[in-house]
Amino acid sequence: MTTADLGKNPSEVSAMFDQVSVGYDRTNALLSGGNSVLWRLATVKALQLKPGERVLDVAAGTGTSAKALAKTGAEVVALDFSPGMVAEGRKRNPDIEFVEGDAEALPFPPASFDAVTISFGLRNVNNPHVALGEMYRVLKPGGRILICEFSHPPAPLMKAGYKGYMKYVMPAVTALSSTHQDAYRYLMDSISDWPEQSVLSQWMRGAGFTRVAYRNLSGGIVALHRATSPEDSKVRESIGKRRQRPASPSTSSTPLPATDQT
């Protein structure tokens, strides 16, 4: 089996997800103890979609989240860079538009969507900063972004329990429910390696988003990060000029105080 490492070579990650596409949703439901349904509902609710709005679901996989989004009456475009995931998604959800594409080079013109969401996919992207910039680009002024991603529980007891789950329980569950255990070993490593909530908030501000905030779910095992694309033309012009300048490497991983938690 093709197994990606934390270098996140796009072709290796794509091939790995191709091979787990058929049983991916079932295994994830087991690993989350059923909480994946609650996290999905929280994501849909937080986006506050209106009928007729156009929403892009990045790293959509087989379309489980896209299906939930479509129930709001919004027009959903589901994008994934794994051909196997896209093929399985089209089979399961023929009424949803699936597009094979890269989060770092979204195949859409600027200001194409009222909302963009990505669930449990940003940490699999080779360069999350580029992907965030692309999501900013395709959002309309005033559009919303919602990122649902694994995170780090702030409470010491919860953090210790979660580490124990990742070390002992998760490998046992994947051994019983999946024939591709190496893929889920990558999953565990990618979760551990992912930055804390405040760092992702900083990355979103760096991409140009405003009104950045996050809310912990399940004690911080997962966090919902939300933000808005600014409407003011002068603010957008200023952000555009700032993004054209090279970013300072000294600020790429500096955590911010978690005062924006809601």
C-alpha positions, -999 to +999 in steps of 0.1 A: +000+000+000+011+036-007+015+054+027+022+091+030+045+105+056+044+139+073+063+154+043+028+152+027+039+146-008+006+153-027+008+122-050+015+099-020-013+114+001-037+112-029-028+076-036-032+067+001-067+081+001-075+063-031-069+030-014-091+037+017-119+054-002-145+026+000-144+020+038-132+055+048-165+068+062-173+036+082-139+035+098-140+072+107-174+068+123-160+040+145-129+059+154-149+089+165-173+069+186-201+083+166-191+119+172-183+125+136-221+130+130-222+156+157-192+174+143-207+175+109-240+189+122-220+216+141-202+225+109-234+229+089-250+249+116-220+273+120-219+281+083-255+294+084-261+286+047-291+300+029-310+283+000-293+292-033-259+301-018-229+285-034-206+266-011-173+248-018-165+217+003-127+213+000-112+178+008-148+165+005-138+129+003-168+107-006-192+136+000-206+129+035-202+165+045-213+178+011-245+158+014-253+174+048-245+208+033-269+203+004-298+196+027-298+234+035-308+242-001-273+255-009-256+247-042-226+225-031-194+218-051-174+190-036-137+190-043-111+164-035-076+156-049-080+118-046-095+103-078-107+073-058-126+095-033-142+115-061-152+084-080-168+069-048-185+103-040-200+105-075-214+070-071-229+077-036-241+112-043-250+116-080-269+148-073-238+167-060-211+182-083-177+166-076-145+181-089-111+166-087-086+193-077-059+205-054-066+228-024-034+247-032-046+255-067-084+257-067-098+254-102-123+283-098-122+320-106-120+346-078-151+354-058-170+322-069-185+311-036-205+325-007-189+300+017-160+276+018-155+247+042-129+220+048-134+192+073-104+172+085-085+179+054-063+210+059-037+191+079-032+168+048-023+197+026+013+201+018+012+239+024-018+250+045-009+287+041-013+284+003-045+265+006-059+292+030-049+318+004-067+299-023-099+297-002-097+334+005-093+340-033-125+321-043-147+335-016-169+365-024-164+397-002-182+390+030-181+352+024-176+328+052-150+301+058-154+272+083-126+248+091-134+217+111-102+200+122-087+178+148-070+199+175-055+197+210-076+195+242-066+223+265-075+205+298-046+183+311-068+154+320-086+154+286-053+158+269-038+127+287-069+106+279-068+116+243-032+107+240-039+073+255-068+068+230-045+076+201-018+053+213-038+023+223-074+024+213-072+038+178-047+012+165-069-016+179-100-002+162-083+003+128-069-033+130-105-046+132-122-022+108-097-014+081-074-033+058-052-002+054-037+003+089-007+022+076-031+050+064-045+054+098-011+054+114-004+084+091-037+099+104-026+096+140+008+111+132-007+140+113-031+148+142-003+149+167+019+170+145-009+196+138-006+230+156-028+242+184-060+262+179-044+296+183-018+290+156-044+281+130-063+312+140-031+332+132-027+315+099-062+325+089-056+361+098-024+359+078-043+348+048-065+379+050-096+366+069-112+388+095-135+381+125-115+350+132-127+328+160-128+292+171-149+269+192-138+237+208-159+205+203-156+174+223-133+191+248-109+203+221-104+171+203-119+189+174-122+227+168-144+247+145-125+277+131-146+304+114-138+337+097-150+361+071-136+375+039-136+413+043-161+433+023-144+467+024-125+473-009-097+492+007-092+465+033-091+439+005-066+460-014-044+463+016-045+426+022-037+419-014-006+440-012+005+424+021+001+389+007+024+398-023+052+404+002+073+375+014+060+362+048+083+365+078+094+329+089+096+342+125+058+345+127+048+313+110+043+293+142+040+319+170+009+310+191-016+338+199-034+341+232-066+321+229-088+351+236-108+346+204-124+313+216-162+314+216 
